[in-house]
Every structure is written in structure tokens, then in C-alpha cells.
Amino acid sequence: MRFTTILAAAAGLACALTLPIAAHAQAPAPPIAAPGEAVFNARCKACHEPAIERAPDRATLATMPAGAIVEALTNGVMKSMAAGLSEADRQAVAAYLAAAAAPAPVAQGGRGRPQPPLVGVDLKCQVNPPIKPSGSDWTSVGLETSHRYQAHPGLTAVDVAKLKVKWAFTMTGGSMPTVIGDWLFITNRSGKFYALDAATGCVRWVVEGAVSRTTPMIVKSAIAPSGWATFIGERNRTVRALDAQTGKDIWRSAVLDANAVAGVTGSPLVAGDRIFVPLTSGEEGAAIPPTYPCCSFQGALVALDLATGKTLWKTVVLPEPLRPTHKNAVGTMLQGPAGGAIWSAPTYDAGRGLVYVATGDSYTDVDTKGADAIVAIEAATGKIRWSNQVTERDNFIVGCTDAVKPANCPSPDGPDYDFGASPILFKLAPGKGGKGGRDILLAGQKSGVAYGMDPDTGATLWSTKVGGGSALGGIEWGMAADAKRLYVANADTINLIDEYLRPLGKSPMAVKQPPATPGLYALDPATGKVLWRAPAPIASCHYAGDRSRDRTGGACIRAQSQAPSVMPGAVFSGTLDGWFRAYDPASGKVLWADSTTSRTYDTVNRVKGQPGGSLDGLGAAIAGGRVFVMSGFNGAANTGGNGNNVLLAYSVDGK
């Protein structure tokens, strides 16, 4: 399960809006009139005050923009679950939560309440020169074949020790940026898609109403009047193409999936004259109420025509047809198989004409071979060439670890071991894979296991366990590779929380979790052998907008879930306690470290005292002598996130 931002909050709202139904096994309650407090108390309070499972608490919901809450209930993942609420009710709940947000004193170690959203000012750049590539650009989420390797960073390993923050920019739920020349592109949860000056952070253009968490992809293309196009996946199950120079629309796709809980969280990938779009869902949360006919979403990859956005083909990754199965305890007909969400960006293999995707867990107890798998799909036809499922019967919906399980829980319950990281297509050095070297496909799972697979057949060549594994990683967001090594960040977030709370008698987990081994690992891509391990240090943090206050008691959680990024002489990787570090690729020695929560930031968009927070998600972009990373990420871990994130731009000596 890999809820992010609106998906996570909306999944929590699923619990909230439906708990009275679940408790009494009756039809949806009639609309409840404003004020918003009455709606919240009747429909939301039981799941959000205190928060259960991965639902955000009320203070965290209060950090969300009112429009984001309304959008989630009206058109987003919670549309089907908000039946019976009028538009006035939805607006009233959002207004009530916003009004309830109030600053509170913040204590060291993470005991402060989340702060209310901060209002920034979009300061426009005085001039916007034409986009010009620099040879040191980061134009997609994983760069070539998902390596996350910047060969020409514009700085050296010696420079890394001198990195300081040059500028900061506040936004709500920001994504990983992409950079080309002196242009930086970034989406965020509030619906603002920005193009910024990479050197100063001023705003080149901003597009309103683009609710997205995908990393914008930038390509040179004749479809854009300027010659440069950018593409994002939107929360409403569409893809949008814009002119990267002006922000003007080129096309918007049709809705790519009829399921109301479907979405796009993995970044669309451009390859040739096509763009490949992964589809995911929030059905794991929507399936909580017994009246919900669990489950029907099936993960899919969609190929669009680059010039027009027209759908060329759509391939569902679950090979078995959807069918009704049995009635649950309240008489709702259930169905399956379902699941197999594709949370991460696809990986393109030009030589084989294949697109590789990594799939998530199953939602039902109907057997499927398409969940928790790496799948190879023919780029031209959409035909599945091969599929390698590494975990069978990983059946999961939210709440099934609770003492009182939802009626739709599958049996048996699975461990929730999604693949959340993009596969990496890696060329082995001569002598390691046969004469002249050969390709190997590398993948990382939330079980804490990394895999090497044959890209021709899908056969598993090796597997190496680096973490205890849990529903929040294991290997959560991604891996990176240079010419010699595979770099694997291991989170074990839930294991760490259990480790901290169990001696206090407060662990939310019924069963003791495997030992946590968070840190960064370097593996031999040919064999999976661990070359070195750098454990995540126990370090101080200052969660100014701590989402984990009730969950962890304010502990600094050192889970290393963020996807690493690598350049010659340095691997960058962040942890949930807000520390951003650079490691020596050969030894794992820490070359440089910065606590992003140790201070506040006066941002380019005129927010004073912006706090930092957890480092999570898709990691750093390295381009043009600068390193860009988002601090305060709002993700599934509910740990160290803020209502507002801060994009930090590091440069040598902050110049």
C-alpha cells in the first residue's frame, strides 16, 4: 500500500465517512447539514480523532488546503464514499478543519501540532529566457532506464562537503522536481504546477488546477510551440501535456480509467512517439465499509499518442478476469481479483521494445499472478511478454490488522509487500554477465528484498534481503545505480515505530515486527552481494509539523525510505527524521550531512519561518551544480510531514 498525500488523506476519509455505516451495517446515512463540526463528528471523528491505521489525524487534515479536501470528496478517490453529503456539507467540513488549525508551541523531538497552511506569494521572474539544455539536466524521475544517476552534475565529490541551502520555496505537498538548463519544474498537491528559475526560485509560470504528485517529464518535441513539452499525470485520472516554456496546454487525455478510486501517482514516461502512463488506486482504503463491493480496480499501463494524447492501448496487469465471488457478512456481493496498482514510473527498454512496470498487492482473496510482480509489456502492442510474481497471496485492504476487522478483509491477510520502486535496466560489465556483458533488471520490494531478473524471460537470477520488511518498506520508493553498484535504501518504518512503542505498551501492531535495519546498502548488480552497508544513524530531529505525534510519541524515526540519487563520487539519500546525507559510493562513508529540521527557512515566496520535515518519496534531483530536495514530505508514513513542504536548493557554499 503506497498512499500519498490526497490518496492517503482520502483513504483516511474513506474510513471516516463510512464508519457509521460499517458499525451498523445499514444504508448510507442521510445528508447531514452544516455546520462542518457536526458533519465531522458524525462521519469523520471515529477514524481521525484519534487517528486509526494510516488515516491522518484531525490536526493533519487541518493542514490540507480546503480545496484539496473538497476535491477528494467530490471528484477524487473518495467520490463514491461521499455519497449522501451535499456540496455544502463537503465545503463545511473543509472550512471547519481549516478553522480548527491553529499554531501551537513546538517541542524538540516532534511533539508540536501540525501548523496551518502558509500562504506564499508567487514572485514572478523579471525575464524568462528560452529553455536551453545544459548537459547537466535531470529531465525525468529516474533519468535513463531509471538509474537516477547524474553523470554530469556540475559539481565534484570534493564540492559536496561545501553544500549549503541557496534558496527555499514553500508549497503544499510538493513532488520531486525536474531541471533543464535554468528551468525547474515541479507539481504539488495544492494544484499549482510551477516552472521556477533553478538559480533563484522565482516563478517563471504557474498553472492552477493541476492536482498532481507526478514528477514532470521534459522532452524536446515538435508538439510544443516552443519545442519543449512537459507531461504530468493528474489526480482525476488524466494526463496533461503543456508547453514547458509557457505553461500553455497542448492536450489533455480522456479519463484513463472508469473506476472512481483510480489515479496516477507514478510519473508518465515518454519513449519515442508514445507516453506510457501507470494507473494506481486508493481502493485499499475505499474498501473498508461493508457496503462497498470490494474490489474492482485492476492495475494497468496505458499507452498514449504523444502528439494527441489519444489512447493507443491499455494493458491490465492481472491476467485473470474480474468476477463476482461471494457475499460478505452484510450481504454485499464481493468481486475479484483486484489490485496490482502500478505506483511508480515505468522503465523503457529500447533494445527489446519493452516497458517494465512494478505492481502492488492484491486487494481480495481471489488468486492472481499479476500482483507483487515485475511485468514486461511490449511497447508497440501492449502485449504482456512476461510477468514474474515474487509474493503470492499478498491480499490487503486497510484496517485488517485491527482487533475488529472490516467485513471486506481478505483471508488470509497479506503483508502488504508492494513494489513501489521503478525497475532499473542495468548493463553488467564484461566478465560479470558473460562475454561482452549483458543486461539485468533490478527491482526492490517493500519486503526488504532486492532482485536481479533476466529482462528476456523475467526469471529471477538473484535475491538479497536487506531489511525486515513491512507495509511501509523495506525498499519503498526507489533505488539508484551507477556503472558499478546498485544503491538500495531500506526504510523499515513500521518496524522502527513498533520497536519504539512496544516497550511502552503502545505499539499499534498486534504482532512484533521483524528487527529494523534502516540504512543505505550497496549491492553488486550481477550477484546481489552486499558490498557495504551504512546504517541510518540515530539522530535528533525537530518535527515542527509532526504528523506522528499520536503514533510514535514524538520519536525521531530514522527510516531510509527516500529514493537515493547518485553522481560521480556521491550518493544522496534522506531519512524520515529530516537528515539529508551524501555517501561515498565505494565505502558508504558519510561525506556530508545536513539536518533539514534544525532550522527554519525564509522562502523565496515570502513565507517566514518555514519548517523542514521528513525526507521521503522520490529523492533529490542533481543538475547544474545544484541539488534539489523536498523536506516535509506528506506521505503514508504520517511521520515528520508538514502541511507545507519546502523545496530546498543546495549549491556550493550557497552561491
N, C-alpha and C positions, 0 to 999 in steps of 0.2 A: 504494500500500500504506500503510495507516494503522493499524498495530498500536498498541495502547495497553495499558499495564500487563499484565494477565493475558494478553490476546491476544498481546502482544509476547513475554512470557516463555514462554508456552505454545508459540508458534510456534518459539521457540528450542529448547524441549524437544522439539518435533517432530523437529528435526534431530538432537538428542541421542539420543532414544530409538530412532531408526531408522537411524542411520549404519551400524552393523554390518550391517544388512540391505542397505542401499544398496551398501555396499562389496563384499559377497559375493553379492548377487543371490540370496538364499535366503529361505526362510520365516522368520517371526519366531522369534527365539531363545527357548528355554525359559525359564521364570521363573528369576530369579537371586535367591538367598537373601540376606537381610540378612547382614552389616551394610550400611548405606547407602553407605559408601565404595565397596564392591565394585560395587554397582548403578551408582553414579555413574561409576566408572572404565570400566565395560563399556558403558554405554548413553549417557552424557552427556558425558564428558570431551572427546571428539574435537571437539565443537562448542562447548564452553563454556570450554575451558582449553587454548589461548587461544580467545576467542570469535570466531566467523566470522559474516560477513554481519551481520544485525541481532540475532543471538542475544546475550542478555546473558551476561557472563562469570560465573564461579562466585561471585565476591565479590558481584556484583549479585544473583544468585539468593539468596544468603545473607541479603539484606536483606528478602526477601519473607517474610511470615508462613508458617509451616509449613502451616497450614490452606489457604492460597491455593494452594500448590504441589500439595497433595493434591487439592484441588477441581479444579484444572486437569487433573490426570491422571485423575480419577475421573469427573467429570460435565461438565467444560468442553471447551474446544476440542481438547484432546489425548486425549480419551477413546478415540477409535479408534486412536490411535497408541500407547497404553499397553498394548495387548493383550499378554498374557504376564506382566505384572507383577502380583503379588498385592497385596492391601491392605497386607500387612506390608512389601512392597518399597517401595510408594509412601510409606508412613509413614517408613520407614527413610531414604529419600533426603531427605525433608523434614527429618527430625531431624538428619541428617548435615550438611546445608547450614546449618541454624541453629546447630549446634555449632561449625561452622567459622568463623562470623562473629566477629571479634574486633576491638576498636578498635585503630587504628594511628595513628601520628603523621600529621598532615595538613600538607601543604606549600602555600604560596601558589601559586595558578595552577592547582590542580586535580590534584595528584598523590597525594592521600590515598586510602585504600581506603574503599569504602562502609562506613558504620557499621551495626552491628546494629540491628534494630528497637528503638525505645524504647517502654517501657510507660508509657502515660499513665493518669491517674485521671479518671474521668468525674465531675466535681464537679457535682452537681445544683443547679439554681436553687432558691431558697427558695420562690418563688411563680411560677406560670405563668398570667398574666392571659390573657383571651380574645384571640384574634387579631383585630387591628383594622387595616385598611389605612390607610396614611398619605398616599397621594397621591404618595409618593416611593418606590415599591416596584419591585423587579426580580423578577418572578414567573415568568419563563421564560428559556431560554438566550439568546434573541435579542430578546426583547420583541416589540413589534408588527411583523409582517411581516419579522422577522429584522434590523431596523435596528441593534440593540444601542445604541440612543440613549435616554438618560435625560433627558427634558425637564425634570423637576423633581428635581434631585439633592439638594437640601437644603444645598448649598454653592455658592459662586460661583467664577468663574475666579480672582479675587483670593485666595480661600482656598486654592487648590491649592498654592501655594508654601509653605504652612504645614502641609502634611500630615505627620503622624508616626504611627508604629505605636502604637495604643492597646492592643491585645491580640493574642495569638498562640495558636494551637491546633494541636497535633501530631496528625497522622493518617497512615495508610498509603495512599498513592495517592489523595488527595482529588480531588474533581471541582470544577467551578465551582459556587458557591452561588447560591441564590435567597433573596430577602429580602422579607418583607411585615410592615410595622409594625416591631415589635421582635423579630420571629422570623426566624431564619436557618436554612435547610435545606441539607444537604449529604450526599452519599453518598461512599463511599470503598471502596478495594479490599479492605480487611480484612473487609468485610461489615457494617460499622456504618453505619446511616443515622441521622444526627443532626438534631435540632432544637436550635439554640443560641439563647441570648439575644444578639441582634445588638449590644447595647450593651456586654456584659461577656464573652461567650464561655462562660458557664456552660451546662450541659446541661439543656434542658427535657425532652427524652426521647431515648432511643436505642433503635433496633430492631436486634437482632442477626440475622445470617444473610442480610442483604440485599446480596449481592455485586453492586455496580453502579458504573458510572462515568458514568451519565447525570445531567444537571442536573435536579433535581426541579422539576416544574411545579406551581404552586399556583393553584387556582381556587376561586371561591365556588361551591358546589354542594350541592344538597339530598341527594346520595347520602351525604354525611358527616354524622354526628350533630351535629357542631359547626358545620356549614355551610361548612367549608373542607376541601377534599380535595387530596392531593398524589399524584403519579404518578411512578414510576421504571421504567426497563427493567432487568431483571436479566440476569446473565451466562448463566443457564440458559434463555434464550430465552423468558422470560415477562415480563409487565408486572404491576406491583403497584399497587393503589390503597389509600391509607391515609388515615385521618382526620388532617389536619395538626395539629390541636390536641392529640391524644392519642397518635398513632403507631399506633393500632389498625388492623388490617386491615379493609378493606371488601370487596375481592375480589382474586383473583389469576387472571390469564388462563391458558388452556391453553398448552402449549408451542406456539410460533407457527411453528416450522419443524422438520421431522424430521431435517434434516442436523445431525450432532453437532458440526460446526465452526461452525455459525451462531451469531449472538449479536445483542445490542442494544447499540450504542455511541452512536448518535445519540439525542438526547432525544425521547421521545414528545411529541406535540403535541396539546393539547386544542383542538377547534373545535366549538362548539355541543354536540350530544349525542354526539359521537364523539371518539375519541382515535386519532391516526394514528401508527403505530409503524414505523420504518425497520429493516430487517434487514441485517446485515453478516456477515462470516465471517473466520476465520483460515485458510482453505483454501490461501492462498498459501504458508503455511509447512507445513501438513499435507501438501502435495503433494510434498515433497522426496523421500521414499523411492520407489524404482521399483515397489514392490508396491502403491502407492496408486493407485486407479483415477481419476486426475485427469481432469476435475474435475466436480463436480455441483452446487455451490451456485450459485443464481441470486438476485441481489438482489431484494428485494420490499418493498412497502409494505402494511401490514396496517391495516385499519380495525376498531376495536373499539367496541362499545356502551359509552358512558360509564357507564351505570348498573350494568351487569352484567359487563363485560369479555368478553362473547361476541364472537367474530369475525363481522363483517358481510361483509367481502370481503378478499381477498388478491390483489394485483396484482404479478406478476413483471415486472421492467423489461426483461428480454431478450425480444424478440419471437419469437425462433427456438426451436423445441423442442429439448430435450436428447436427444442420440442418441449411440450408440457410434460411434467413428471408426476407430481403428487400434490395433494393439498396439505397446507400446514395446519397447526393446531386451531386456527380460527377459520379455516375453510378457504383460504386464499390459494388458488392454483399456482404452483411454482413451476419454473421452467429452467432449462439449461441445455448445453453448457454455456457458461458466460465467463467473461474476464479476458485475460490476455491483453490487457491495456499496454500500449506502447508509450512509455513515459519519456523516452529520450530521443534525441535526433538519430535518424538513420545514418548508415555508413555506406558509401558508394564504392563499388569495385569496378572500375572501368574495364580492366582486363578481362574479367569474367562476365561483365554485363549484369552484375547482381547488386541488389540493395540488401544490406543486412539490418535486421531490427532485433531488439531485445524485448521480450514480453514479460508482463506481470503475472500475478497469481490468478487462480480460478476463484469464482465467486460462489459456486454451487458444488454439490457433491456428485454432479454428473461428470463422469470421467472425460478428460480432454487431453490431447497430446500437444496442444498449442500454447499452454500456459507455462511460465517459467522456462522459456525456451529462447534459443537463438535461431532465427528464421532467415533463410536466404531466398529472396524473391527476384525473379527475372525483371530487369528494369524495362524491357521492351513490352512484355506481355502481362506482367502481374502474376505469372505462374509461380507457385512455390517450388523451388528447386530442392530444398531440403529443410528439415526442422529438427533441432536437437533439444529435446526436453531434458533438463537436468534434475528437476524435482517434480515427482509425481504427486498428485492429490494435495496440492497446496491450496486448499479451499478456504476462503477467508472473507468475512464481512466484519464491519466494526461492531464491537460490543460482545463478541463471542468469548472473550476472556473474562467477562464479568461473572459475578456469582449468579445473577439472574440473566440468562442468555436471551437475546431476541429470538422470536419464533422462526426466523428465516436462517438461523445458523446452519451451515452445512455440517455433515457428520461423516468422517471426523473433521475437526478443525485443523486447518493448516497453519504453518509457522509464519506465513506472510513473507516469503523469500523472493520477492520480485527481482527481476533485473531492472535496475534504474539507470544504468550507465550504458552509453553508446559502445558498441563493439569497436575494437581497433584493428585495422588491417595492417599487419606488420611484415616487413620483408626481413627474413633472417640473413645474417651474414654468411658468406660462403664457408662451408665446413660445418655449419651448425644444423643445416636442414637438408644436406645433400649437396651435390656439385652445383656450384653457382648460387646456392641459397634458394630458399623457397618462401612462400607466403604462409603466415599463420594468422588465425583470427583469435584475438584476445578478448575475454569478457570477464566481468566482475559482478557478483551477485550479493544480495543482502544476507545471504547465509555466511558471508565472510570467505567465500571460496572464489578464487580466480581460476579461469580456464584458458587452455590453449586448444583451438579446434582447427580442423582441416577445412579451409574455405571451399574446397571442391566437393566434399562429401558431408561436412558437418561433424565428422567423427571427433570425439574428444581425444586429444593427444596427451594432455596432462591436466591435473587439477591440484591446486595448492590452497590449503585453508590458512588464512592469516588472521581471522577473527572468530569470536564466539558466535556471531550471527544473531540477528534479531529482526523484528519488524521495522526497525529504523537502523538497519545496517549493523554490521558487515560493511560491504562495499556498496555505498549508497549512490552517490551522484556521478562518479566517473573515475577514470584512470588516465594516465598520460604515458608517453613513451618517447624516448629519443632514439638514436641509432643503435644503442647498446642495451638499454634496460627498460623494463616496464615498471612504472611507479604507481603503487596502489595505496590509496588512503583508506584506512579502516576506522569505522565510527564506533560501533557497539554502544549506541546511545542508550537504549533501554537497559542494557546490561549495566552501564555506569549508574543510571538512576536507581536501579534495583540494588546495586552494590552500596549506594549511599543510604537509601531509605530502609532497607531490610533490617539492619541492626536497630533502627529506631521503631520498628514495628509499623512502618508507614508505606511499605512498598505496594504499588498498585498491581503487581504481578502475583498471581496465585502460586506460581512455581518459581523457584530460584533460577535465575538466568545463568547461562554459561559465563565463565570468567571473562571480563572485558580486557581486550588487548588493543586499545586505540593507538594509532600511530601511522607513520608512513613506512612503507615497505618497498624495496627494490627487488624485482624478480628477473631471472633470466628468461627472456621470451621464448627461447627454444625448449626449455625443460621445466619451467616453473620454479626452479630452485631459488630459495630466498638468498639474495646476495647481502643484504643488510636490512636491519630494522631500526627505526628511530621512534621509540615510544613517545606518545604525546605527554609532555611534562605536566605535572600538577602545578598550576599557576593561578595567580589571583586574577579576578575579573571584577568589573563594575557594571552590572546589568541595570542600566538606568530605566529601561522599559521592560523589565523581566516578565516574560510570558510563563515562566516556570515556577513562579513563587509558590503556588499551592502544590505543585507537582514534585518539586525537588527540594523544597525548604530553603531555596536560595543558593544551593551549591553551584560552584563553577563546574560545568560539565565539559570535559576536555575531548569529547568525541571528535574524531577527524573525518568528518563526512564530506567536506567540500572537495570537489574535483580538483586535483593538482594541475598545475601548468608548468611547463619546463622550457628552459632556454639553455644554451651552452653554458655550463658551469653553475647552474642553479635550478632547483625545483621549488616552486612556490606552492604552499599548502596552508590552509587555515583551519581553525578549530572552533567549536561552538562557544568556547569561553572568550572568543574575540581576538585570539592571538593569530597573527599573520607571520609566517616564517619562511625563510629560504634555506634550503638544504644543499649540501654538496652532493652531486649526483653519484660520485664514486664511493663515498663513505657514509652518507647520511648525517654527517656533522652539520649542526645548525650554523649557518653563516651569518644570519641576521634575523632579528625577531622584533616585532612591534605589537604592543597591546593596543588594539583599536578602541578598547573601552576605557583606557586610562585617562582620557581627556575628552573634552567636547570640542565641537568644530563650529566656527562661524563660516557659514557656507556661501558659495557664490550667489545663490538665490536668496540671500539675506535672511537666513534662519540663524539666530543667535543661540549658542549653547546646544547645538545638535549632538546628542549622544551617539556613540557607536554601540555595537552589539555583537551578536554571534556571526561567525563566518561559516556559511553553509552554502549549499547549492552548487552552481556551475563554475565557481572559482574565478581566477584572475585572467585578464587579457593583458598580454605583453606586446607593446607596439611603440615604435618611435622613441625609444629611450625612456618610456614610462610604463608603470604597472598600475592597472586599474582593478579595483576590487570593491564589492558591495559589503558593507558592515551593517549588521542589524537585520539580516535576512529573516523574513517571516515564513517559516516553513512548518513541516509536520512535527518537528521535534518540540515545538512550544517551549523552546529554551533560548533565552537571550535575545529574542526578537523584539523589535520596537514597532510602534505604529508607523514610524517613518524609518526608512533606511537611509544610509548615507553612502554615496559613491565617493570613494577616495582615489585620488590620482597621485601616485608616488613618482618622484623623479630624483635624480642625483642631487643631493643637498637641497632638495625642494626648489630647484631653479628651473 
